[in-house]
Amino acid sequence: MKVLVPVKRVIDYNVKVRVKADGSGVDLANVKMSMNPFDEIAVEEAIRLKEAGVATEIVAVSIGVKQSQETLRTALAMGADRAILIVATDDVHTDIEPLAVAKLLAAVVREEEPGLVLCGKQAIDNDMNATGQMLSALLGWSQATFASEVKIDGAHAHVTREVDGGLQTIKVKLPAIVSVDLRLNEPRYASLPNIMKAKKKPLDEKTPADYGVDITPRLSVLKTAEPAERAAGIKVGSVDELVAKLKEAGAV
């Protein structure tokens, strides 16, 4: 079974994000970029499926700027077999919208014919949490979101999902789209020998035009601003005073 794993280049999760002075967006100058953490978990799960003899090939896909090659090379160093980069923009500040990404991934899926698509539940830069669901709708495939455990059993996948009330286990028919959550696994570090080998693994470059997909944005960002600073708290001398304060604030 072939497994397709979409990965996205985002600001490293350890970096403190800063907004441009003019409010036009996030400042990316000299900022460390890395693979979206949820996508990294998806790559790790695909590798584990291959190590277990379930998957036969892992294809990593990224959509964005040419610099996303670095992200794909990381996936290849971890253990993916080959990669596809769809160069959709030259501007690092341009974020391709989820529907356009889903349409491009759907075209790749039809071409590659994988048995499973493993993707991160969301990207940490825009927190959309929509691409996997859109891709499922476009393909008419089964979907399982927020996966904390994935088991393949013949023509089906048993997926344990994290829901508000706890955990839910569902059975979906393959081929399927599975979006992964943080508790699924802990991604491995790429070893130096594998990093060197990754440089020789195939990485194909495509464009949206190759797939006949229009990626014209439907949304426009009017303004970007820092989160409001948290207001200072106050001290109270007794429970009665606390209740009175809460009543004043309308919390009781």
Solvent accessible surface area in square Angstrom, and as a share of the most:
residue,aa,sasa,rsa
1,M,59,0.26
2,K,44,0.19
3,V,0,0.00
4,L,0,0.00
5,V,0,0.00
6,P,17,0.11
7,V,5,0.03
8,K,45,0.19
9,R,46,0.17
10,V,1,0.01
11,I,20,0.10
12,D,10,0.05
13,Y,150,0.57
14,N,115,0.59
15,V,46,0.26
16,K,145,0.62
17,V,70,0.40
18,R,145,0.53
19,V,33,0.19
20,K,65,0.28
21,A,120,0.93
22,D,112,0.58
23,G,10,0.09
24,S,72,0.46
25,G,14,0.14
26,V,45,0.26
27,D,56,0.29
28,L,33,0.16
29,A,69,0.54
30,N,164,0.84
31,V,37,0.21
32,K,133,0.56
33,M,44,0.20
34,S,31,0.20
35,M,11,0.05
36,N,1,0.01
37,P,27,0.17
38,F,16,0.07
39,D,10,0.05
40,E,52,0.23
41,I,8,0.04
42,A,0,0.00
43,V,0,0.00
44,E,3,0.01
45,E,15,0.07
46,A,0,0.00
47,I,8,0.04
48,R,100,0.37
49,L,13,0.06
50,K,69,0.29
51,E,115,0.51
52,A,77,0.60
53,G,63,0.61
54,V,49,0.28
55,A,5,0.04
56,T,95,0.55
57,E,45,0.20
58,I,1,0.00
59,V,0,0.00
60,A,0,0.00
61,V,1,0.01
62,S,2,0.01
63,I,23,0.12
64,G,9,0.09
65,V,10,0.06
66,K,111,0.47
67,Q,79,0.35
68,S,2,0.01
69,Q,58,0.26
70,E,111,0.50
71,T,6,0.03
72,L,0,0.00
73,R,74,0.27
74,T,55,0.32
75,A,0,0.00
76,L,1,0.01
77,A,4,0.03
78,M,9,0.04
79,G,24,0.23
80,A,0,0.00
81,D,41,0.21
82,R,51,0.19
83,A,1,0.01
84,I,4,0.02
85,L,0,0.00
86,I,0,0.00
87,V,30,0.17
88,A,16,0.12
89,T,21,0.12
90,D,139,0.72
91,D,69,0.36
92,V,53,0.31
93,H,90,0.40
94,T,63,0.37
95,D,66,0.34
96,I,19,0.10
97,E,27,0.12
98,P,15,0.10
99,L,56,0.28
100,A,4,0.03
101,V,27,0.16
102,A,0,0.00
103,K,67,0.28
104,L,0,0.00
105,L,3,0.01
106,A,2,0.02
107,A,17,0.13
108,V,0,0.00
109,V,3,0.02
110,R,147,0.54
111,E,103,0.46
112,E,22,0.10
113,E,137,0.62
114,P,6,0.04
115,G,18,0.18
116,L,0,0.00
117,V,0,0.00
118,L,0,0.00
119,C,11,0.06
120,G,12,0.11
121,K,40,0.17
122,Q,43,0.19
123,A,14,0.11
124,I,58,0.29
125,D,73,0.38
126,N,46,0.24
127,D,84,0.43
128,M,87,0.39
129,N,47,0.24
130,A,25,0.19
131,T,37,0.21
132,G,8,0.07
133,Q,54,0.24
134,M,67,0.30
135,L,1,0.01
136,S,5,0.03
137,A,82,0.64
138,L,68,0.34
139,L,32,0.16
140,G,67,0.65
141,W,51,0.18
142,S,37,0.24
143,Q,78,0.35
144,A,1,0.01
145,T,15,0.09
146,F,51,0.21
147,A,0,0.00
148,S,20,0.13
149,E,74,0.33
150,V,12,0.07
151,K,121,0.51
152,I,35,0.18
153,D,86,0.45
154,G,67,0.65
155,A,61,0.47
156,H,60,0.27
157,A,0,0.00
158,H,61,0.27
159,V,0,0.00
160,T,18,0.10
161,R,40,0.15
162,E,34,0.15
163,V,57,0.33
164,D,161,0.83
165,G,82,0.79
166,G,35,0.34
167,L,126,0.63
168,Q,79,0.35
169,T,90,0.52
170,I,49,0.25
171,K,122,0.52
172,V,15,0.09
173,K,136,0.58
174,L,24,0.12
175,P,56,0.35
176,A,0,0.00
177,I,3,0.01
178,V,0,0.00
179,S,3,0.02
180,V,0,0.00
181,D,10,0.05
182,L,98,0.49
183,R,176,0.64
184,L,21,0.10
185,N,19,0.10
186,E,140,0.63
187,P,34,0.22
188,R,81,0.30
189,Y,211,0.80
190,A,31,0.24
191,S,50,0.32
192,L,126,0.63
193,P,81,0.51
194,N,60,0.31
195,I,72,0.36
196,M,101,0.45
197,K,125,0.53
198,A,2,0.01
199,K,127,0.54
200,K,184,0.78
201,K,56,0.24
202,P,75,0.47
203,L,31,0.16
204,D,69,0.36
205,E,77,0.34
206,K,62,0.26
207,T,59,0.35
208,P,15,0.10
209,A,87,0.67
210,D,91,0.47
211,Y,36,0.14
212,G,69,0.66
213,V,24,0.14
214,D,91,0.47
215,I,40,0.20
216,T,83,0.48
217,P,92,0.58
218,R,148,0.54
219,L,120,0.60
220,S,91,0.59
221,V,119,0.69
222,L,169,0.84
223,K,154,0.65
224,T,31,0.18
225,A,71,0.55
226,E,98,0.44
227,P,114,0.72
228,A,100,0.78
229,E,169,0.76
230,R,236,0.86
231,A,90,0.70
232,A,97,0.75
233,G,74,0.71
234,I,123,0.62
235,K,199,0.84
236,V,53,0.30
237,G,74,0.71
238,S,58,0.37
239,V,111,0.64
240,D,116,0.60
241,E,68,0.31
242,L,78,0.39
243,V,57,0.32
244,A,46,0.35
245,K,77,0.33
246,L,66,0.33
247,K,125,0.53
248,E,137,0.62
249,A,84,0.65
250,G,61,0.59
251,A,73,0.56
252,V,113,0.65
